[in-house]
Amino acid sequence: MKPSVSETFIGIDVSKQHLDLAVLPTDDTWRTPNRPKDLPALVERLAALRPTRIVLEATGGLQIPVVTALAAEGLPVVVVNPRQVREFARAAGLLAKTDRLDSRILARFAKVMRPKLKPIPDTEAILLKQLVSRHRQLTGLLVMEKNRRGSALPDLQAGINRTIRHLEKELKKLEEKMDQHLRQNPLWCATEKLLLTVPGVGPVVAKTLIAELPELGLLSHKEVAALVGVAPLACDSGQFQGKRRIWGGRASVRQKLYMATLVGTRFNPIIRAFYLRLVAHGKPKKLALVACMRKLLTILNAMARHQQPWQQQLPA
């Protein structure tokens, strides 16, 4: 479908200090400070353009204030994966990279690709996601310190132990804060209670799914598998038929799903039986484990959709 002349597409390149903007079809560009006090004027200016799409890249959280402000005004803002935009630029032969050029590429991406509009998470959902992310970071630091302690000389043991105790205290405080924040939302509480009925799914896995996979229960089993990155992708060309592989998706969700599946192959009767059957048919253990991850995700997706606990017979 060709865009009409009246349609407007906006690309915003986000950095810590500035926002670079480009508008199509006028090809206007400008820069504005990336400060909360300047956002209302920017939102008013963009709203007057009546844009069809406003596209930004995910930039480690720097995009959140401007995205939230635009969404609050009801503007059609979409946050896209930077890899998609970079591959689009390469395909168009646009290899140079500056902030202004990036904003123009984002505007062209918006015009050509028309990325699908998605619900923008509110402040409470963003906070839960950041709490879960921080928990993952502290857990990683704690694991590293415990690994270092095993090979450290005696003179360093005391300092490492102090660091470990500090991290454990911070983790405990963070977990309490996560629980308090989760209890403020009845829907989150109900979803967590539902997910915890599954053998192998613990509190951290459940909170990760709630915070970082809000689409759970809203998509088909194929769509949610592709979103997480556990759907097998074909690699065929002509007479060559390559192995199916998983690729992309939300790595943080996939990591927790992997741990839940690993536990499930021992203590979850359905996942364990499925895993053993695949291995008995000659499937490599790693491939069997990935298949179990996909099956577990399908079950969790069905549970969230139908609001049925694990004990129920769930439709796929």
JOKA-V461991 format. One record per pair of residues at least 12 apart in sequence whose ideal C-beta (glycine too) atoms are under 7 Angstrom apart, sorted by the first residue. I is the first residue (numbers start at 1). J is the second residue. Records with the same first field share a line. If there is no record, write none. Layout:
I = J, J
//
This chain:
3 = 111
7 = 52
8 = 23, 49, 50, 51, 52
9 = 24, 51, 52, 53, 107, 110, 111
10 = 23, 46, 49, 51, 54, 107, 110
11 = 55, 103, 104, 105, 106, 107, 109, 110
12 = 54, 56, 66, 103, 106
13 = 99, 102, 103, 106
14 = 34, 56, 59, 62, 63, 66
15 = 34, 99
16 = 34, 62
17 = 33, 34
18 = 31, 32, 33, 34, 99
19 = 31, 32, 34, 66
20 = 99, 100, 102, 103
21 = 103
22 = 103, 104, 106, 107
23 = 49, 107
24 = 107, 108, 111
29 = 100, 103, 104
36 = 65
39 = 65, 66, 69
43 = 69, 70, 73
46 = 70, 75
47 = 73, 75
51 = 75, 76
52 = 76
53 = 76, 78, 110, 114, 115
54 = 70, 75, 76, 77
55 = 78, 80, 106, 109, 110, 115
56 = 77, 79, 106
57 = 80, 82, 85, 106
58 = 79, 81, 82
63 = 79
64 = 126
67 = 79, 120
68 = 120
71 = 120
76 = 117
77 = 120
78 = 115, 117, 118
80 = 115
85 = 105, 106, 109
88 = 109, 113
89 = 105
121 = 214
124 = 185
125 = 214
127 = 181
128 = 181, 182, 211
129 = 211, 212
131 = 174, 177, 178, 181
132 = 207, 208, 211, 212
134 = 174
135 = 171, 174, 175, 178, 204
136 = 252
138 = 167, 170, 171, 174
139 = 171
141 = 167
142 = 164, 167, 168, 171
145 = 160, 163, 164, 167
146 = 164
148 = 160
178 = 207
182 = 207
188 = 210
191 = 210, 304
192 = 206, 207, 210
194 = 303, 304, 307, 309
195 = 209, 300
197 = 309, 310, 311
198 = 300, 310
199 = 264, 267, 268
200 = 260, 261, 263, 264, 267, 268, 271
201 = 260
204 = 256
205 = 256, 259, 260
208 = 252, 253, 256
209 = 253, 300
212 = 250, 252, 253
213 = 228, 250, 253
215 = 227
216 = 300, 301, 304
217 = 301, 304, 305
221 = 298, 301, 316
224 = 297, 301
225 = 294, 297
227 = 249, 250
228 = 249, 250, 253, 254, 257, 297
229 = 246, 247, 248, 249, 250, 254
230 = 246, 249, 254, 290, 293, 294, 297
231 = 246
232 = 244, 245, 246
233 = 245, 246, 247
246 = 290
257 = 293, 296, 297
258 = 293
260 = 296
261 = 289, 292, 293, 296
264 = 292, 296
265 = 292
271 = 292, 295, 296
274 = 292, 295
275 = 288, 292
278 = 291
298 = 316
299 = 314
302 = 314, 315, 316
//
